[in-house]
Amino acid sequence: FDTKSGRLTVKRLPDGRLEMDFPAQPPRAVAMLEELVEAIGARPQELVAGPYLMAVFGSPDEVIALAPDLEKVNRIAGGATGGRGNLICAAPGAGWKTGEFDVVSRFFAPGSGIPEDPATGSAHCIIAPFFSERLGKAELNCFQAYPGRGAHITTRLAGDRVKLIGRARTVIEGVF
């Protein structure tokens, strides 16, 4: 794909998984926003921002339990990043529920017209550099905990790029 971010490539790995190549988006620390704490109904340990705002929690259970006010999230996250009003909520996985995940996240995307996205590559371009540094690992096993489904995404830092690795299912095909 040729995009504003440059060329994005996808290749099939020998085990059948797909590897997508994206630019890394290391986030910067931002001050805690009390209005966001109220909007998501929980206090993250810290707040960082890249193209999206990311609330970092201490445990996956805190992330799983979130029921945010999406209208407020849209306004607050958009104002904090100058972009779309989307919010990543993430925590170190600590082997969450024996799935051996390094990171558990959710992605609320009211600024993109989606209440919650089940599998978000662009969010993992922020998650990967942040948690790879924190956990001291270039490759992370991530779980995006979309209710009732979820997505397993492996991330691998490669310089200023993030390799997103996972399985996909074709749901529609077309020709332009």
C-alpha positions in Angstrom: 0.0 0.0 0.0 1.3 3.5 -0.8 0.1 5.8 1.9 0.9 9.2 3.5 3.1 7.2 5.9 5.0 5.7 3.0 4.9 2.3 1.5 3.4 -0.4 3.7 4.1 -4.0 2.8 2.5 -7.3 3.7 4.1 -10.7 3.3 3.1 -14.3 4.2 5.4 -16.0 6.6 6.2 -19.7 6.3 3.8 -20.6 9.1 0.9 -18.9 7.2 0.7 -15.8 9.3 0.9 -12.4 7.7 3.6 -9.8 8.5 2.7 -6.1 7.9 5.4 -3.4 8.0 4.5 0.0 9.5 6.4 3.0 10.8 6.8 3.0 14.6 5.1 5.8 16.5 6.9 6.2 19.8 4.6 8.2 22.1 5.5 11.1 24.3 4.4 11.6 28.0 1.5 14.0 28.6 0.0 15.3 31.8 -2.9 13.3 33.3 -6.2 14.7 32.1 -8.8 14.5 34.9 -11.5 14.9 32.4 -10.3 11.7 30.7 -10.2 9.9 34.0 -13.9 10.8 34.5 -14.8 9.8 30.9 -13.3 6.4 31.1 -14.3 5.7 34.7 -10.8 4.7 35.9 -7.4 6.3 36.6 -4.5 5.1 34.4 -1.0 5.1 35.8 0.1 7.4 33.0 -0.9 9.0 29.8 1.1 9.2 26.6 0.3 10.4 23.1 1.3 9.7 19.5 -1.2 9.9 16.7 -3.6 8.6 19.4 -3.8 9.1 23.1 -2.8 6.0 25.2 -3.9 5.4 28.8 -1.5 3.0 30.5 -3.0 0.9 33.3 -1.4 -1.5 35.8 -3.3 -4.6 35.0 -5.3 -6.1 32.1 -8.3 -6.5 34.3 -8.6 -2.7 34.6 -8.5 -2.4 30.8 -11.1 -5.2 30.3 -13.5 -3.5 32.8 -13.6 -0.1 31.0 -16.9 1.3 29.8 -16.0 4.8 28.6 -18.3 7.6 27.7 -17.3 7.7 24.0 -18.6 11.1 23.2 -16.3 12.5 25.9 -13.4 10.3 24.8 -13.8 11.6 21.2 -13.6 15.3 22.4 -10.8 14.8 25.0 -8.5 12.5 23.0 -8.9 14.6 19.8 -8.1 17.8 21.8 -5.0 16.1 23.4 -3.5 14.8 20.1 -4.8 17.4 17.6 -6.1 14.4 15.6 -8.9 11.9 15.7 -10.6 11.4 19.0 -9.4 7.8 19.5 -8.0 6.2 22.7 -5.8 3.2 23.3 -6.1 1.7 26.8 -3.3 -0.8 27.5 -1.5 -2.7 30.3 1.3 -5.1 30.7 -0.2 -8.6 30.2 1.7 -10.5 32.9 0.7 -13.7 31.1 -2.9 -12.6 31.3 -5.2 -15.6 31.9 -2.4 -18.0 30.8 -2.4 -16.7 27.3 1.2 -15.5 27.8 0.5 -12.0 26.5 2.9 -9.2 27.1 0.3 -6.5 26.5 -3.5 -6.4 26.7 -5.2 -3.4 25.1 -8.5 -2.0 23.8 -9.0 0.6 21.2 -11.9 3.0 21.4 -12.3 4.9 18.1 -15.3 7.3 18.3 -13.2 9.8 16.3 -13.1 7.3 13.4 -16.8 6.5 13.7 -16.2 3.2 15.5 -17.1 2.7 19.1 -14.5 0.0 19.6 -12.2 -1.6 17.0 -11.5 -5.4 17.4 -7.9 -5.4 15.8 -6.0 -2.1 15.2 -2.7 -2.2 13.5 -2.0 1.6 13.9 -2.6 1.4 17.7 0.1 -1.3 17.9 2.6 1.1 16.2 2.3 3.1 19.4 2.0 0.1 21.8 5.1 -1.7 20.4 7.8 1.0 21.0 6.3 2.0 24.4 6.0 -1.5 25.9 9.1 -2.9 24.1 11.2 -0.3 26.0 9.3 -0.9 29.3 9.5 -4.7 29.1 13.0 -4.9 27.5 11.7 -7.1 24.6 11.8 -6.3 20.8 9.0 -8.8 20.2 5.7 -8.7 22.1 2.7 -11.0 22.2 -0.3 -8.6 22.3 -4.0 -9.2 22.8 -6.5 -6.6 21.8 -9.4 -7.5 24.1 -12.4 -6.6 22.0 -15.4 -8.1 23.9 -16.4 -11.5 22.7 -13.7 -11.8 20.1 -10.3 -10.1 20.6 -7.2 -10.3 18.4 -3.8 -11.7 18.9 -1.1 -9.5 17.3 2.6 -10.1 17.6 4.7 -7.0 17.3 8.4 -6.9 16.5 10.5 -3.7 16.5 12.9 -3.3 13.6 14.6 0.0 13.8 12.1 2.7 13.2 9.6 0.1 11.9 7.1 -2.2 13.6 6.3 -5.6 12.1 2.7 -6.6 13.0 2.3 -10.3 12.7 -0.9 -12.3 12.9 -3.6 -14.3 11.1 -6.3 -12.9 8.9 -9.6 -14.0 7.5 -10.9 -12.8 4.2 -14.4 -11.4 4.7 -14.8 -9.6 1.4 -12.9 -9.3 -2.0 -13.2 -6.7 -4.7 -11.6 -5.2 -7.6 -11.1 -1.4 -8.2 
